[in-house]
């Protein structure tokens, strides 16, 4: 039992709370709270972050201990009042990490993923990338540097993250006097809004003190419009993760001076050339009109369930996995998430991704049973079935419904 990672139970708990929120929204007839495609995209990004963090989270903690053991300025005790001070310090560090994440392009490239969703519900809280987690933990190193013990920091970060999860919902209105102390769902909804009056407001995660102190506080007045000021036009798993890095690269290519190139990386997102994204969307075929996924919903949902189940099991028994098992699960889940994003957009190339995923999975199974030399047999069988029964045509017809959609 000592080898079990109990944080795995947070995964089904997350989906339970999302289900409750969904049913409450249905009961209240608030049909705009959830959108199928957007929710699936949110899940996919969250699953990838949880999975990848399994492989690097231990290194975060090791860095905290290294900073604490070698560079701690003070030797801070673990008395009860120091826990409260640590919570305040954590939220202050978050405020500046969060604010700089909106004001510096290369940080915004990691954080923009969290703001891409045009819906605001508990699934939106999952939109955190591993790259953002890495940047965030660099800022967290301030805490062991001050002298807080890493075990205290890790505990507070868990509580801090749990609180912020519940601020991503429209189903809780304003909370009276609490609005003057805590970041509530209403206040955090303002932060996720694209309305001009709400831009760059409410960076705090738990407390409103920092926003009021540094002039970034804003209460909710009109109902917010959620998402980016210039929404992306794709549910692609890869595009959502990396489009802004491509925009920075393109801005650097177009820059006519060294200073302009530096500004493309370290400057403000507000100054980014707004013609770059449409150009890249056209170049990488991301401006395609999206279709409503009705015919293949069951197939997509099945993949999502399998991926979530695998993620839970891998998290639970991660310490017992071999390097090969970990690499196999990582590859399978990431390929499946790319596949899910492509299914949402009915991309024709996903048939070949399906074949690749199937071959890799078969290779892993054969290797595990020490019969890898027979791998050619199922591959040849698949080729024969494709030739005889035209599996690709059936896939396009019954999964992608290509008789109704364009390429």
VOMI-269665 format. One record per atom (N, C-alpha, C, O): residue in one letter; z, y, x. Coordinates in steps of 0.001 Angstrom, whole numbers, plus 500000, padded with zeros to 6 digits. Layout:
! residues N
AZYX
...
END
This chain:
! residues 407
X500000498785500823
X500000500000500000
X500000501260500853
X499592502326500393
X500457501139502098
X500515502312502971
X499131502791503372
X498966503921503831
X498118501911503194
X496761502276503574
X495987502903502417
X494826503278502576
X496622503016501268
X495944503570500092
X496041505094500105
X497102505662500364
X494920505737499823
X494880507200499717
X495036507581498248
X494093507462497466
X496228508040497880
X496513508317496478
X495787509549495952
X495767509788494744
X495192510332496843
X494385511466496390
X493160511004495609
X492521511796494916
X492839509718495725
X491708509171494965
X491911509334493465
X490942509463492717
X493168509330493022
X493437509433491584
X493145510833491042
X493100511036489829
X492948511796491945
X492559513137491507
X491146513130490927
X490801513992490119
X490328512158491339
X488937512111490869
X488865511757489388
X488253512510488630
X489464510639488930
X489464510387487472
X490234511453486704
X489894511749485558
X491271512037487316
X492012513103486639
X491113514303486388
X491169514922485325
X490280514630487379
X489323515733487220
X488414515488486013
X488242516373485175
X487843514305485927
X486927514004484820
X487667513938483485
X487089514254482445
X488915513539483502
X489705513535482269
X489887514961481751
X489714515213480559
X490235515894482640
X490413517283482215
X489089517892481742
X489067518673480791
X487999517537482405
X486691518027481975
X486366517499480583
X485857518237479739
X486661516221480342
X486407515623479025
X487229516319477948
X486726516604476861
X488496516592478254
X489352517289477287
X488786518675476994
X488720519092475838
X488377519388478044
X487807520720477847
X486544520635476990
X486328521463476105
X485715519631477261
X484468519449476498
X484748519201475014
X484092519774474144
X485732518339474738
X486049518040473340
X486652519242472636
X486379519467471457
X487463520013473335
X488023521229472742
X486910522222472436
X486910522851471377
X485956522366473366
X484822523275473140
X484012522827471938
X483567523651471140
X483818521507471808
X483113520981470638
X483876521288469355
X483293521722468362
X485178521057469389
X486012521299468206
X485947522767467774
X485948523078466583
X485891523659468761
X485817525091468461
X484383525560468211
X484150526737467939
X483434524645468302
X482011524950468121
X481506525975469144
X480657526813468839
X482045525885470354
X481590526752471449
X480557525974472257
X480848525461473338
X479352525898471713
X478311525043472284
X477752525566473599
X477121524814474343
X477972526832473894
X477409527399475123
X478297527166476350
X477906527498477469
X479482526600476146
X480401526394477278
X479852525349478241
X480001525486479455
X479216524303477705
X478669523231478530
X477156523137478343
X476645523230477227
X476460522953479447
X475038522653479434
X474841521413480291
X475308521361481429
X474161520427479759
X474072519122480409
X473579519215481852
X474239518725482768
X472414519846482055
X471825519898483393
X472746520588484392
X472925520116485515
X473324521703483977
X474180522464484863
X475449521688485199
X475900521708486344
X476026521010484217
X477245520231484462
X476977519093485440
X477789518827486326
X475842518423485281
X475490517334486201
X475300517869487611
X475749517256488579
X474633519017487727
X474449519633489047
X475801519989489668
X475999519815490871
X476726520486488849
X478067520812489348
X478788519559489845
X479390519566490919
X478721518488489057
X479327517223489470
X478763516754490815
X479505516329491701
X477438516839490947
X476778516330492149
X477273517042493403
X477549516406494420
X477380518356493323
X477839519128494476
X479296518791494798
X479659518648495966
X480119518666493777
X481520518324493995
X481692516941494588
X482545516739495451
X480895515987494137
X480967514623494669
X480609514624496155
X481282513976496957
X479557515345496519
X479144515404497927
X480241515999498799
X480504515510499897
X480880517056498306
X481938517703499094
X483128516772499275
X483667516665500376
X483540516101498210
X484672515176498310
X484346514034499272
X485187513626500072
X483129513530499186
X482731512414500040
X482696512826501513
X483287512157502360
X482012513912501812
X481885514347503202
X483227514754503793
X483483514548504980
X484084515335502953
X485393515746503444
X486267514556503854
X487175514700504672
X485985513379503281
X486728512194503701
X486556511947505198
X487477511487505873
X485365512258505703
X485047511971507094
X485540513064508049
X485629512839509256
X485859514244507510
X486237515346508414
X487598515960508102
X488106516763508886
X488200515591506960
X489475516206506576
X490552515986507628
X491341516888507910
X490588514791508210
X491603514512509225
X491488515461510405
X492491515830511016
X490260515856510724
X490068516785511843
X490638518158511519
X491112518857512414
X490597518556510238
X491213519821509840
X492706519805510167
X493243520736510767
X493360518714509751
X494798518618509964
X495131518575511461
X496118519162511905
X494298517878512223
X494514517810513663
X494406519199514307
X495154519526515228
X493471520003513812
X493329521366514328
X494566522190514008
X495037522959514845
X495101522030512778
X496332522747512414
X497460522403513391
X498154523286513896
X497629521101513644
X498698520671514550
X498450521181515967
X499395521574516652
X497212521183516410
X496886521669517750
X497221523151517887
X497809523573518883
X496839523941516873
X497148525369516897
X498655525571516860
X499198526382517611
X499330524830515982
X500781524975515827
X501524524599517108
X502431525313517534
X501144523496517711
X501851522998518895
X501591523840520145
X502415523876521059
X500442524515520179
X500074525222521404
X500116526745521305
X500277527431522315
X499971527279520079
X499814528728519988
X500691529395518929
X500576530604518726
X501563528649518249
X502391529241517190
X503200530415517733
X503880530300518753
X503118531534517043
X503824532750517471
X505307532655517153
X506148533046517963
X505629532130515960
X507032531995515542
X507333530531515232
X506420529725515053
X508592530203515171
X509042528880514749
X509661529024513362
X510872529207513230
X508836528943512346
X509267529227510974
X509924527992510370
X509397526885510483
X511057528178509737
X511805527069509140
X511144526630507836
X510212527269507348
X511648525526507285
X511132525023506006
X512120525279504867
X512142524531503889
X512933526326504985
X513846526688503903
X513047527072502660
X511872527429502743
X513714526991501501
X512994527125500232
X512241528440500114
X511124528465499598
X512832529529500582
X512174530825500427
X510953530956501342
X510060531760501074
X510913530167502424
X509753530205503312
X508536529564502652
X507396529893502980
X508789528641501714
X507678528048500965
X506994529108500097
X505768529136499987
X507792529965499493
X507218531038498678
X506453532034499555
X505373532497499187
X507022532352500708
X506334533260501639
X505020532632502110
X504007533320502236
X505045531317502368
X503823530623502767
X502776530673501662
X501589530843501942
X503203530528500406
X502265530618499285
X501610531993499240
X500402532104499032
X502411533044499436
X501852534401499469
X500890534568500640
X499815535149500493
X501288534048501813
X500437534159502994
X499137533395502803
X498074533870503201
X499214532221502201
X498022531415501934
X497062532156501025
X495851532152501248
X497609532795499993
X496762533516499054
X496150534762499694
X495030535146499359
X496876535388500605
X496332536548501309
X495194536137502240
X494160536802502308
X495398535035502955
X494319534528503811
X493109534170502966
X491970534462503330
X493375533527501822
X492265533184500902
X491526534440500462
X490295534463500441
X492266535478500114
X491637536704499641
X490604537190500656
X489469537491500288
X490992537267501937
X490080537814502940
X488962536842503295
X487837537260503566
X489267535553503296
X488189534567503467
X487177534711502337
X485967534732502565
X487694534809501111
X486853534874499923
X486035536167499908
X484838536158499619
X486693537259500220
X486001538548500208
X484904538592501271
X483783539019500991
X485222538153502481
X484212538134503539
X483087537167503199
X481943537365503610
X483416536118502445
X482392535182501998
X481376535811501072
X480274535285500915
X481727536931500455
X480803537675499597
X480127538826500338
X479146539386499849
X480640539179501506
X480167540383502195
X479360540105503463
X478737541018504006
X479360538862503944
X478644538505505169
X477659537383504854
X478046536356504298
X476422537570505198
X475361536655504782
X475599535197505152
X475462534324504296
X475955534909506407
X476060533499506788
X477251532826506113
X477245531608505938
X478279533598505730
X479383533043504937
X478985532902503469
X479361531937502803
X478232533862502982
X477750533814501598
X476821532619501389
X476774532050500299
X476081532239502434
X475175531093502323
X475932529827501956
X475399528963501259
X477178529712502422
X477999528556502075
X478667528731500718
X478820527770499964
X479062529962500414
X479842530211499190
X478971530421497955
X479443530250496831
X477719530785498147
X476845531093497009
X476723529907496056
X476525530085494854
X476844528689496605
X476727527485495780
X477759527489494653
X477485527024493547
X478936528014494942
X480005528053493939
X479655528989492789
X480196528848491692
X478766529934493022
X478439530935492003
X477100530697491318
X476695531495490473
X476405529620491662
X475077529391491102
X475112528987489633
X474160529242488895
X476195528365489211
X476266527874487838
X476286529023486837
X477044529981486990
X475452528917485819
X475409529924484757
X476329529559483600
X476320530211482556
X477115528523483794
X478176528209482853
X479497528333483601
X479547528260484829
X480556528521482838
X481877528691483450
X482836527756482757
X483347528053481677
X483076526624483387
X484010525630482867
X484583524862484043
X484307525202485193
X485368523843483780
X486061523124484852
X485098522451485822
X485456522220486977
X483872522127485375
X482915521521486302
X482514522507487397
X482154522101488502
X482578523788487089
X482196524814488072
X483141524801489268
X482739525139490381
X484390524412489044
X485362524354490140
X484938523355491200
X485366523456492350
X484096522386490830
X483668521360491784
X482593521870492743
X482285521204493731
X482025523033492466
X480904523515493274
X481399524096494604
X481325525302494838
X481899523221495454
X482340523609496794
X481561522755497790
X481476521538497625
X480993523376498819
X480257522607499814
X481152522312501017
X482140523005501260
X480792521288501750
X481539520943502964
X481453522059503993
X482411522301504727
X480317522739504053
X480174523855504992
X481177524945504638
X481804525527505524
X481329525221503354
X482325526207502924
X483728525738503284
X484561526542503705
X483999524437503123
X485318523902503461
X485625524081504948
X486767524352505317
X484609523932505800
X484792524116507240
X485147525570507540
X486109525840508260
X484373526506506990
X484663527933507205
X486068528280506708
X486811529012507362
X486411527743505545
X487699528043504936
X488842527578505830
X489846528274505975
X488686526400506428
X489747525875507272
X489886526634508583
X490953526612509195
X488833527300509022
X488967528189510177
X489936529324509842
X490774529702510661
X489809529857508634
X490731530912508193
X492145530372508028
X493113531055508362
X492273529137507508
X493609528546507312
X494360528424508640
X495591528386508649
X493633528363509763
X494298528230511070
X495205529425511376
X496046529360512273
X495030530507510629
X495932531647510769
X497377531243510475
X498307531769511085
X497560530318509548
X498905529942509099
X499697529189510162
X500846529551510417
X499129528142510802
X499896527520511903
X500029528452513108
X500979528345513882
X499071529365513257
X499178530333514353
X500405531226514161
X501099531555515123
X500663531610512922
X501859532420512625
X503127531620512911
X504122532163513392
X503078530307512606
X504242529474512880
X504670528586511732
X505739527979511796
X503854528489510665
X504163527577509568
X503776526152509983
X502710525934510558
X504642525199509689
X504381523817510068
X503187523269509272
X503080523538508075
X502300522516509906
X501125521974509211
X501446521165507968
X500681521197507004
X502567520436507964
X502923519669506763
X503206520593505580
X502855520273504444
X503829521720505837
X504048522713504783
X502711523275504313
X502485523437503114
X501836523569505254
X500538524160504921
X499724523225504043
X499151523643503036
X499679521959504431
X498899520984503660
X499427520872502235
X498642520798501290
X500735520859502072
X501341520775500734
X500984521988499892
X500614521850498726
X501091523175500478
X500776524401499748
X499285524463499404
X498918524921498322
X498435524007500311
X496994524023500038
X496637523115498861
X495749523439498072
X497322521986498744
X497084521100497603
X497466521785496295
X496721521719495317
X498629522445496276
X499073523164495080
X498149524349494795
X497808524618493643
X497756525041495837
X496865526195495726
X495531525786495110
X495014526452494213
X494987524685495606
X493711524203495082
X493813523712493656
X492901523923492856
X494927523051493326
X495114522564491964
X495185523723490973
X494626523642489879
X495870524797491352
X495978525950490460
X494601526553490197
X494255526846489052
X493818526738491254
X492521527403491093
X491564526584490241
X490669527143489607
X491740525260490216
X490900524414489366
X491006524840487908
X489998524914487206
X492220525120487452
X492441525424486037
X492076526865485668
X492161527232484496
X491676527679486629
X491227529037486301
X489743529070485970
X489210530125485628
X489063527922486068
X487635527857485768
X487421527350484339
X486951526230484142
X487756528153483367
X487546527765481975
X487469529005481094
X488122530017481347
X486652528894480053
X486551529969479062
X487483529726477876
X487650530609477034
X488080528561477800
X488830528172476609
X490229528758476563
X490913528658475544
X490660529371477667
X491961530050477699
X491697531549477762
X491076532032478708
X492160532275476772
X491933533715476733
X492909534473477616
X493531533891478505
X493041535752477378
X493970536568478167
X495415536126477907
X495766535701476806
X496232536240478945
X497601535701478896
X498664536784478998
X499724536557479581
X498396537948478443
X499406538991478346
X499935539469479688
X499160539839480570
X501246539462479844
X501897539958481057
X501503539169482296
X501528539708483402
X501138537896482131
X500751537069483272
X499503537609483962
X499278537356485146
X498691538358483205
X497475538940483786
X497804539928484909
X496956540205485757
X499025540456484917
X499428541436485928
X500044540774487171
X500375541449488146
X500191539440487118
X500806538729488241
X499849537688488825
X499660537610490039
X499252536895487939
X498442535770488392
X496956535990488116
X496573536750487226
X496130535301488908
X494706535197488585
X494584534187487452
X494839532998487645
X494203534647486301
X494083533810485112
X492619533422484903
X491743533963485577
X492337532501483987
X490932532173483708
X490098533398483331
X488933533497483715
X490682534316482592
X489962535536482227
X489603536351483464
X488470536814483596
X490552536527484360
X490304537318485568
X489344536623486512
X488514537274487148
X489450535296486611
X488527534588487502
X487131534514486893
X486137534452487617
X487055534520485566
X485751534590484918
X485025535872485277
X483802535879485421
X485776536958485422
X485193538221485875
X484556538043487252
X483466538550487516
X485252537317488120
X484733537105489473
X483418536328489450
X482562536539490309
X483251535446488492
X482037534628488400
X480919535321487631
X479844534749487452
X481160536532487180
X480168537235486362
X479118537915487232
X479372538262488385
X477925538098486649
X476838538801487335
X476647540214486801
X475760540932487261
X477473540624485832
X477404541990485318
X477771542968486437
X478660542692487243
X477091544098486482
X477274545040487590
X478719545499487723
X479222545628488840
X479395545748486608
X480763546260486673
X481748545207487173
X482855545539487595
X481344543938487123
X482228542851487535
X481953542339488950
X482708541513489464
X480886542817489580
X480517542296490894
X481587542603491940
X482163543690491968
X481833541620492794
X482752541777493928
X484159542169493482
X484777543060494064
X484649541510492467
X485996541765491946
X486811540469491918
X486267539366491875
X488130540646491945
X489087539549491744
X488882538390492721
X488544537275492324
X489094538677493998
X488944537659495039
X490165536756495176
X490062535679495763
X491309537165494654
X492523536361494776
X492362535005494119
X491515534817493246
X493187534060494551
X493101532715493990
X494281532401493080
X494125531706492077
X495462532912493428
X496653532682492607
X497228534001492095
X497551534119490913
X497359534998492982
X498003536260492627
X496994537416492583
X495982537406493284
X497300538413491738
X496429539589491621
X496838540703492582
X496160541726492672
X497959540504493309
X498472541576494157
X497427542102495124
X497275543312495290
X496711541189495758
X495797541575496843
X494626542388496311
X494198543355496941
X494110541995495152
X492998542752494561
X493434544158494186
X492688545119494376
X494636544275493656
X495136545610493308
X495401546434494563
X495144547638494583
X495909545794495600
X496223546491496845
X494964546971497561
X494945548061498132
X493898546140497527
X492688546456498283
X491541546982497415
X490409547104497883
X491840547293496145
X490864547978495298
X489753547124494735
X488659547627494482
X490008545842494532
X488957544967493987
X489382544319492662
X488829543290492272
X490345544907491981
X490842544316490732
X490029544825489550
X489674546001489484
X489739543913488611
X489002544293487404
X489407543362486266
X489342542140486397
X489824543951485156
X490136543145483976
X488859542831483208
X487842543506483368
X488924541809482383
X487775541459481545
X487705542425480372
X488679542612479642
X486547543028480206
X486319543926479072
X485245543299478176
X485570542618477204
X483966543527478500
X482930542814477760
X482861541359478241
X483257541043479363
X482354540489477376
X482208539080477746
X481288538960478956
X480195539525478949
X481703538241479988
X480893538151481204
X479620537325481010
X479551536432480166
X478621537660481823
X477436536819481958
X477588536114483301
X477613536766484345
X477691534786483281
X478053534046484480
X476827533708485335
X475704533608484842
X477087533536486625
X476028533134487544
X475677534223488542
X476418535191488711
X474539534053489200
X474065534997490209
X473299536137489555
X472764535988488456
X473250537277490239
X472439538389489736
X470956538028489762
X470178538514488941
X470567537171490713
X469203536651490779
X469304535122490762
X469365534491491817
X469322534530489565
X469569533079489449
X468519532258490190
X467351532638490272
X468964531118490729
X467998530189491322
X467329529415490187
X467866529313489084
X466159528878490478
X465365528229489435
X465269526727489648
X464237526122489358
X466317526135490141
X466240524725490472
X467601524059490325
X468641524667490576
X467568522786489909
X468762521949489919
X468745520986491102
X469574520079491176
X467817521174492015
X467700520315493184
X468986520347494010
X469489521417494355
X469503519173494316
X470720519057495112
X470546519725496475
X471432520450496928
X469425519487497122
X469172520055498446
X468919521551498372
X469435522308499193
X468129521983497398
X467806523408497294
X469049524235497008
X469218525310497583
X469912523759496140
X471123524507495827
X472010524665497060
X472681525686497214
X472018523668497933
X472839523732499132
X472262524656500205
X473009525363500882
X470949524653500362
X470371525239501573
X469416526405501355
X468882526937502328
X469182526819500110
X468179527865499891
X468545529176500578
X467663529874501079
X469834529521500611
X470180530823501188
X470073530803502707
X469793531834503319
X470292529645503324
X470058529544504770
X468578529771505072
X468232530417506061
X467713529241504218
X466277529473504384
X465941530947504181
X465069531493504858
X466640531587503241
X466421533014503021
X466828533832504249
X466130534771504631
X467952533475504861
X468382534163506081
X467354533955507193
X467007534895507908
X466869532721507335
X465864532413508363
X464591533213508122
X463998533749509058
X464178533289506869
X462970534052506545
X463181535534506795
X462275536216507272
X464377536044506477
X464687537453506751
X464632537735508250
X464168538795508671
X465110536778509055
X465043536933510515
X463588536957510994
X463237537729511885
X462749536110510399
X461336536077510790
X460640537398510457
X459785537871511206
X461021537976509328
X460381539229508904
X460946540450509617
X460324541512509621
X462122540301510218
X462772541440510880
X461926541944512048
X461381541150512815
X461820543251512177
X460985543852513223
X461801544346514412
X461238544887515363
X463110544167514370
X463953544592515481
X465123543630515624
X465453542895514694
X465743543642516789
X466893542777517025
X468036543131516077
X468732542244515583
X468231544422515822
X469291544851514909
X469061544303513510
X470005543892512835
X467798544296513074
X467481543775511747
X467747542280511661
X468171541779510619
X467498541564512759
X467777540130512785
X469284539877512699
X469731538971511995
X470053540680513418
X471513540558513358
X472009540836511944
X472894540142511444
X471437541850511303
X471830542179509933
X471479541060508956
X472177540854507962
X470396540339509242
X470008539231508367
X471060538134508373
X471229537427507379
X471766537990509484
X472787536945509609
X474172537466509240
X474917536802508519
X474514538648509731
X475872539165509570
X475968540325508574
X477060540828508310
X474838540745508026
X474847541865507097
X475279541471505699
X475694540338505457
X475175542425504779
X475613542209503406
X474544541515502567
X473368541864502675
X474917540543501734
X473947539926500820
X473288540941499895
X472160540731499449
X473984542045499600
X473420543063498715
X472183543717499320
X471358544280498600
X472053543641500650
X470921544265501335
X469791543285501629
X468784543662502229
X469948542035501214
X468907541035501445
X467655541375500641
X467757541769499479
X466483541230501240
X465202541482500573
X465077540529499382
X465048539310499556
X465004541087498181
X464979540274496964
X463627539610496716
X463487538829495774
X462638539908497543
X461339539249497408
X461291537924498163
X460354537143497996
X462303537675498993
X462283536464499813
X462474535210498965
X461748534231499139
X463439535228498053
X463715534022497272
X462526533587496429
X462181532406496447
X461869534507495675
X460685534074494920
X459589533500495825
X458899532552495452
X459444534079496999
X458441533581497946
X458779532156498375
X457901531294498411
X460049531904498700
X460454530571499136
X460418529565497989
X460086528399498197
X460756530007496791
X460686529113495639
X459258528638495408
X459031527479495061
X458307529528495599
X456902529162495453
X456466528258496609
X455764527268496403
X456888528607497811
X456501527845499008
X457008526410498947
X456290525478499310
X458253526230498486
X458860524902498447
X458850524288497042
X459568523326496766
X458023524862496162
X457813524318494816
X459116524183494030
X459366523172493374
X459938525234494115
X461204525242493394
X461172526155492172
X462195526345491514
X460006526724491864
X459907527637490725
X459379526931489489
X458953527573488529
X459408525611489518
X458884524817488421
X459706525002487152
X460934525065487208
X459041525087486025
X459737525184484743
X460470523879484477
X459885522800484570
X461750523980484145
X462550522782483939
X462399522262482516
X462209523024481568
X462488520963482398
X462344520336481088
X463678519755480652
X464552519478481474
X463816519578479372
X465082519049478855
X465142517541479059
X464285516826478541
X466127517035479800
X466173515605480102
X466726514790478950
X467939514632478815
X465825514269478112
X466277513447476992
X466007511974477292
X466896511134477158
X464778511667477696
X464364510288477831
X465139509549478916
X465406508356478767
X465503510217479989
X466121509514481109
X467606509800481240
X468186509528482291
X468243510343480200
X469671510672480282
X470523509446480597
X471419509515481439
X470253508327479930
X471072507136480159
X470975506703481613
X471984506376482238
X469767506700482147
X469564506279483534
X470278507225484490
X470897506780485457
X470200508504484233
X470868509492485083
X472382509349484987
X473083509365485999
X472879509207483755
X474325509059483558
X474854507803484233
X475953507807484789
X474075506731484185
X474478505478484827
X474639505683486330
X475607505215486930
X473687506381486927
X473788506651488366
X475022507495488681
X475712507263489674
X475283508464487833
X476444509332488046
X477738508534487967
X478644508737488775
X477829507628486997
X479019506795486839
X479205505901488072
X480319505754488574
X478115505309488551
X478186504441489736
X478661505237490948
X479503504774491717
X478113506433491108
X478467507271492254
X479945507673492193
X480646507619493204
X480413508071491016
X481825508466490866
X482738507271491124
X483769507406491782
X482362506113490610
X483151504910490854
X483233504573492333
X484303504240492844
X482093504661493023
X482069504407494465
X482924505416495223
X483678505055496127
X482798506680494842
X483581507722495505
X485077507458495347
X485841507620496299
X485491507056494159
X486915506780493913
X487406505621494768
X488469505699495384
X486622504540494801
X487010503368495588
X487037503678497081
X487955503272497793
X486024504401497545
X485963504741498967
X487132505636499358
X487721505472500426
X487463506585498484
X488605507467498759
X489900506676498802
X490750506901499664
X490042505749497868
X491266504956497761
X491493504089499006
X492618503963499490
X490407503495499513
X490541502541500625
X489822503019501882
X489366502204502683
X489718504329502058
X488910504874503144
X489370504387504518
X488542504098505381
X490684504296504726
X491212503896506032
X490867502454506389
X490935502066507556
X490499501663505388
X490187500263505638
X488695500018505834
X488288498894506129
X487874501056505672
X486432500893505809
X486026500865507273
X486582501584508103
X485047500022507573
X484452500045508907
X483486501220508996
X483141501830507984
X483060501526510194
X482111502629510385
X480813502353509644
X480224503264509063
X480357501085509661
X479118500722508977
X479267500874507469
X478384501418506806
X480390500391506923
X480618500514505478
X480641501985505062
X480043502361504054
X481336502811505846
X481402504238505530
X480040504889505575
X479695505684504701
X479255504552506602
X477908505129506721
X477016504673505576
X476214505453505063
X477152503403505169
X476327502870504076
X476636503562502759
X475724503956502032
X477924503712502447
X478328504374501200
X477907505840501224
X477398506362500231
X478121506500502355
X477723507901502489
X476237508072502226
X475833508960501475
X475419507219502847
X473962507308502676
X473558507033501232
X472744507757500659
X474134505979500647
X473774505617499273
X474120506735498299
X473310507080497438
X475318507304498426
X475743508342497485
X474915509610497665
X474505510212496673
X474659510031498896
X473876511242499114
X472446511070498604
X471895511989497998
X471839509910498839
X470500509646498309
X470515509664496778
X469583510158496143
X471590509116496194
X471697509099494733
X471844510509494172
X471284510814493119
X472589511372494859
X472758512747494393
X471446513522494486
X471122514315493602
X470693513288495560
X469371513909495674
X468488513407494546
X467726514171493953
X468594512123494254
X467818511514493175
X468175512128491823
X467292512415491015
X469463512327491581
X469912512901490307
X469357514309490123
X468892514659489038
X469405515125491190
X468842516464491100
X467357516435490828
X466846517246490055
X466651515492491467
X465207515375491246
X464900514877489837
X463901515279489241
X465752514004489302
X465574513549487919
X465700514704486928
X464957514770485949
X466636515607487182
X466809516748486293
X465549517597486237
X465277518254485233
X464785517579487316
X463559518388487370
X462302517538487215
X461189518060487267
X462476516236487028
X461373515295486852
X460367515396487999
X459165515547487781
X460882515309489211
X460031515347490397
X459368513992490604
X460036512958490603
X458083514004490777
X457313512767490871
X457658511947492117
X457565510720492096
X458057512622493203
X458324511914494453
X459580511063494414
X459813510293495347
X460398511167493379
X461653510409493398
X461421508902493283
X462302508114493628
X460244508494492802
X459961507053492779
X460029506482494192
X460549505386494401
X459503507226495155
X459513506758496543
X460932506809497120
X461297505985497959
X461723507778496665
X463124507824497071
X463879506628496508
X464736506050497176
X463550506264495269
X464160505082494662
X463849503835495491
X464727503009495738
X462592503708495915
X462194502551496724
X462944502536498051
X463418501490498493
X463047503694498675
X463744503810499954
X465218503440499805
X465775502720500634
X465840503939498741
X467251503638498488
X467449502149498250
X468415501564498741
X466535501529497495
X466623500104497203
X466493499268498481
X467223498296498669
X465564499652499349
X465362498914500597
X466580499047501504
X467020498062502097
X467128500259501615
X468319500461502447
X469506499664501923
X470246499055502696
X469684499674500600
X470798498936499995
X470647497440500250
X471617496762500589
X469423496928500085
X469161495510500343
X469410495168501804
X469979494123502118
X468976496064502704
X469185495836504138
X470677495754504464
X471099494912505257
X471471496634503849
X472921496622504086
X473542495318503593
X474376494725504277
X473135494874502411
X473671493626501855
X473297492442502740
X474135491591503038
X472033492394503157
X471583491281503998
X472309491300505349
X472664490251505887
X472522492493505882
X473236492605507159
X474678492138507000
X475214491458507875
X475306492504505882
X476700492118505640
X476857490606505567
X477886490062505967
X475811489916505042
X475857488455504936
X475175487765506114
X474940486556506107
X474861488587507142
X474278488054508379
X472949487334508143
X472668486315508773
X472133487873507229
X470809487294506965
X469740488382507035
X468754488341506299
X469943489361507931
X469040490495508021
X467615490066508352
X466661490778508036
X467466488892508994
X466112488438509377
X465262488098508161
X464041487982508268
X465908487935506991
X465164487616505772
X464835488862504937
X464357488750503808
X465091490027505493
X464871491267504733
X463419491432504312
X463133492007503262
X462507490930505125
X461085491079504812
X460726490416503477
X459785490847502811
X461463489377503083
X461133488654501846
X461283489522500596
X460331489605499820
X462435490177500355
X462529491036499170
X461596492239499235
X461123492716498203
X461327492735500451
X460394493856500581
X458993493413500166
X458307494124499432
X458572492240500635
X457259491701500244
X457209491430498741
X456194491688498093
X458307490909498189
X458370490651496748
X458197491947495961
X457492491986494953
X458847492999496433
X458729494291495757
X457291494798495806
X456789495328494815
X456629494642496941
X455230495082497082
X454331494309496124
X453439494878495496
X454580492999496019
X453788492174495105
X453996492620493658
X453033492755492903
X455254492849493272
X455552493300491911
X454894494641491614
X454410494873490507
X454881495523492616
X454233496826492441
X452744496643492199
X452166497285491322
X452125495762492980
X450688495525492837
X450346494876491503
X449356495247490872
X451147493919491070
X450836493149489863
X451196493903488589
X450422493921487633
X452383494531488579
X452886495130487342
X452865496657487344
X453276497278486364
X452386497276488439
X452319498756488525
X453670499384488166
X453774500168487223
X454691499028488931
X456034499521488656
X456101501042488667
X456841501642487887
X455329501661489551
X455364503119489632
X454906503756488329
X455493504741487879
X453858503199487717
X453365503746486448
X454418503625485356
X454602504537484550
X455106502486485339
X456154502289484328
X457331503236484579
X457943503743483640
X457634503464485848
X458715504398486183
X458372505791485685
X459200506455485061
X457140506237485962
X456734507571485520
X456734507678484001
X457052508729483445
X456378506591483336
X456267506632481879
X457630506584481195
X457907507375480293
X458487505645481633
X459728505404480909
X460927506176481458
X461907506383480744
X460858506598482712
X461964507365483281
X461640508852483304
X462454509677482888
X460440509196483795
X460092510615483910
X459273511129482737
X459144512340482558
X458716510222481932
X457947510646480761
X456819511592481172
X456660512670480600
X456036511171482175
X455043512073482736
X453823512300481868
X452991513146482195
X453693511571480772
X452593511884479884
X452830513204479161
X451911513754478554
X454099513732479226
X454421514971478544
X454664516128479484
X454762517274479044
X454764515847480792
X455078516888481746
X454047516935482848
X453350515954483106
X453955518077483495
X452989518246484586
X453624517865485888
X454842517703485967
X452823517720486905
X453322517408488224
X453949518611488865
X454429518529489995
END
